[in-house]
Amino acid sequence: TGAMHDAPLDIPGVDLPGSYGAAEFVSWFDGHPDVPRTWPLEAERVAVLGVGNVALDVARMLAKHPADLMPTEVPANVVEGLEASPVTDVHVFGRRGPLDVKFTPLELRELGELRDVDMVVYDEDFDYDEASKAAIASNKQVMVIDRVLQSWRQRPSVNNAGGEASRRLHLHFWARPVEITKDADGRVASIITERTRPDGSGGVEGTGEMREIAVGQVYRAV
């Protein structure tokens, strides 16, 4: 039935206003009777931390145009909330590489079919090592995921250069969240990540290279 609560993420700023657990948001857009009927969708740029199907669901709901949800049984209050959202960019972060994601291939493929949403991936994330190449050759699910991501690299929106959609969904790999910063009002202002790389033992290690992206909300799906 899924987790009722979110796993903790022990980084500075995780408890700032504007930082949410994905389970809370999922309960809201699923119309769970025990959660408030409104949600503060107020940010143009949003971060989603995690690379599983829940993270994908959160990113999809944030980026998708509400009109495209109407064939489903989405609650009317959710449609109203999403229609008021000013979102333009959703950034999904994973601390491992593209082939280590926990998305199912079908969920990932469908994400790329969102209307008026550019899928943005970054060439620097696809410099595969020998272990990654071996995984593509030996695991059908990994092969399909790689095929989907590689097809997105051929789109004009790759590296955020030239897409024409009104919304963008960015996938950032090799990016470990280290801090959520605050603005003058004490709310979420940005997400700082550390660039990672394979450690040779199946895990990742930090490179010391820090990157910061301005966001107004963060959703934790770790």
C-alpha positions in Angstrom: 0.0 0.0 0.0 3.0 2.3 0.1 4.7 4.1 3.0 2.5 6.4 5.1 5.4 8.6 6.2 8.6 9.8 4.5 12.1 8.6 5.3 14.1 11.4 7.0 16.8 13.3 5.2 19.4 14.7 7.5 20.6 17.8 5.7 20.5 21.5 6.8 17.3 23.2 5.9 15.2 20.1 5.5 12.6 21.5 7.9 12.2 24.9 6.3 8.8 26.1 5.2 8.5 24.9 1.6 10.2 21.6 2.2 7.7 18.7 2.1 7.7 14.9 2.3 6.5 13.3 -0.9 4.0 11.1 1.0 2.1 14.2 2.2 1.8 15.5 -1.4 0.8 12.2 -2.8 -2.0 11.9 -0.2 -3.2 15.3 -1.2 -3.4 14.7 -4.9 -4.9 11.2 -4.4 -7.7 12.8 -2.4 -6.9 11.1 0.9 -9.7 12.1 3.4 -7.3 12.7 6.3 -5.2 15.5 4.7 -6.1 19.1 4.0 -7.9 19.8 0.8 -5.5 22.6 -0.2 -1.8 22.5 -1.0 0.5 25.6 -1.3 1.6 25.3 -4.9 3.4 28.6 -5.0 6.8 28.0 -6.6 7.9 28.5 -10.2 10.9 26.1 -9.7 10.6 23.0 -7.6 13.1 20.2 -6.5 12.2 16.6 -6.1 14.8 14.5 -4.3 14.8 10.8 -5.2 14.7 8.5 -8.3 12.0 6.0 -7.5 8.4 5.8 -8.8 7.1 8.1 -6.1 9.6 10.8 -7.1 8.4 10.3 -10.6 4.8 10.6 -9.6 5.4 13.8 -7.7 7.4 15.3 -10.6 4.7 14.3 -13.1 1.9 15.8 -11.1 3.9 19.1 -10.6 4.8 19.4 -14.3 1.6 18.1 -16.0 -1.0 20.5 -17.2 -4.2 20.0 -15.2 -6.4 19.7 -18.3 -4.6 16.5 -19.2 -5.7 15.0 -15.9 -9.4 15.4 -16.6 -9.9 11.8 -18.1 -8.9 10.5 -14.7 -10.8 10.6 -11.4 -8.7 13.4 -10.0 -10.5 15.3 -7.3 -11.9 18.7 -8.2 -10.0 20.5 -5.4 -6.7 19.0 -6.7 -7.4 20.3 -10.2 -8.2 23.7 -8.8 -4.9 23.7 -6.9 -2.8 22.6 -9.9 -4.4 25.2 -12.2 -3.2 27.9 -9.8 0.3 26.6 -9.8 2.9 28.9 -11.4 5.4 26.1 -11.9 7.7 26.3 -14.9 10.6 24.0 -13.9 10.8 20.7 -11.9 14.2 19.5 -11.0 14.6 15.8 -10.0 17.9 14.8 -8.3 19.5 11.4 -7.8 22.8 10.8 -6.1 23.7 7.9 -8.4 23.9 7.6 -12.2 21.2 7.2 -14.9 21.4 3.4 -14.8 20.9 3.2 -11.0 17.4 4.7 -11.0 14.5 2.8 -9.4 11.9 4.0 -11.9 10.1 1.3 -13.8 10.7 1.6 -17.6 7.0 2.1 -18.3 6.7 5.0 -15.8 9.8 6.6 -17.2 8.6 6.3 -20.8 5.2 7.8 -20.0 6.9 10.7 -18.3 8.4 11.7 -21.6 5.0 11.9 -23.2 3.7 14.8 -21.1 2.2 17.5 -23.3 4.0 20.8 -23.5 6.7 19.6 -21.1 10.3 19.4 -22.2 12.4 16.6 -20.8 15.9 18.0 -19.9 18.8 15.7 -19.4 22.5 16.6 -19.3 25.2 15.1 -21.4 27.8 15.1 -18.6 25.7 12.5 -16.7 26.1 9.9 -19.5 29.8 9.2 -19.4 29.3 5.5 -18.6 32.0 3.4 -16.9 32.6 -0.3 -17.7 30.2 -1.5 -15.0 27.4 0.6 -16.5 28.0 -0.7 -20.0 28.0 -4.2 -18.6 24.6 -3.5 -16.9 23.1 -2.4 -20.2 24.3 -5.5 -21.9 23.1 -7.9 -19.2 19.9 -6.4 -17.8 16.9 -5.8 -20.0 15.2 -3.3 -17.6 18.4 -1.3 -17.5 18.7 -1.5 -21.3 15.2 -0.1 -21.7 15.8 2.7 -19.2 19.0 3.7 -21.0 17.1 3.6 -24.4 14.5 6.0 -23.0 17.0 8.4 -21.5 19.2 8.3 -24.7 16.1 9.2 -26.8 15.6 12.3 -24.7 19.2 13.3 -25.3 18.3 13.7 -29.0 15.5 16.2 -28.3 16.2 19.9 -28.7 15.7 20.5 -25.0 18.8 18.6 -24.0 21.1 20.6 -21.7 18.3 23.2 -21.5 19.1 24.5 -25.0 16.2 25.2 -27.3 13.1 23.6 -26.0 9.8 25.3 -26.8 7.5 23.9 -24.1 6.1 26.1 -21.4 7.3 23.7 -18.7 10.5 21.7 -18.2 11.3 18.6 -16.2 15.0 18.3 -15.5 16.8 15.1 -14.5 20.0 15.6 -12.6 22.1 12.5 -11.9 25.3 12.2 -9.8 23.9 14.9 -7.5 23.8 14.4 -3.7 21.7 16.9 -1.8 23.7 18.6 0.9 21.7 21.7 1.9 18.5 23.5 1.4 19.0 27.3 1.8 16.5 29.9 2.9 15.6 33.3 1.7 15.1 36.5 3.7 11.6 35.3 4.8 13.0 32.0 6.1 11.5 29.9 3.3 13.2 27.6 0.8 15.4 29.5 -1.6 17.7 26.9 -3.3 19.0 23.4 -3.2 22.8 22.7 -3.0 24.1 19.4 -4.3 27.5 17.8 -4.4 28.6 16.2 -7.7 29.3 12.5 -7.1 31.1 9.7 -9.1 31.3 5.9 -8.9 33.6 4.7 -6.0 34.6 1.5 -7.7 32.7 -0.7 -5.2 29.2 -0.2 -6.5 28.6 3.0 -4.5 29.3 6.7 -5.0 31.7 9.2 -3.5 31.7 13.0 -3.4 33.9 15.0 -5.7 33.7 18.2 -3.6 32.1 20.1 -6.5 29.0 22.0 -5.2 26.2 23.2 -7.3 23.2 25.4 -6.4 19.9 25.7 -8.1 17.2 28.2 -7.1 14.0 26.5 -6.1 11.0 27.6 -4.1 9.9 24.2 -2.9 11.5 20.8 -2.2 9.8 17.4 -2.1 11.7 14.6 -0.4 11.1 11.1 -2.0 14.1 9.3 -0.7 
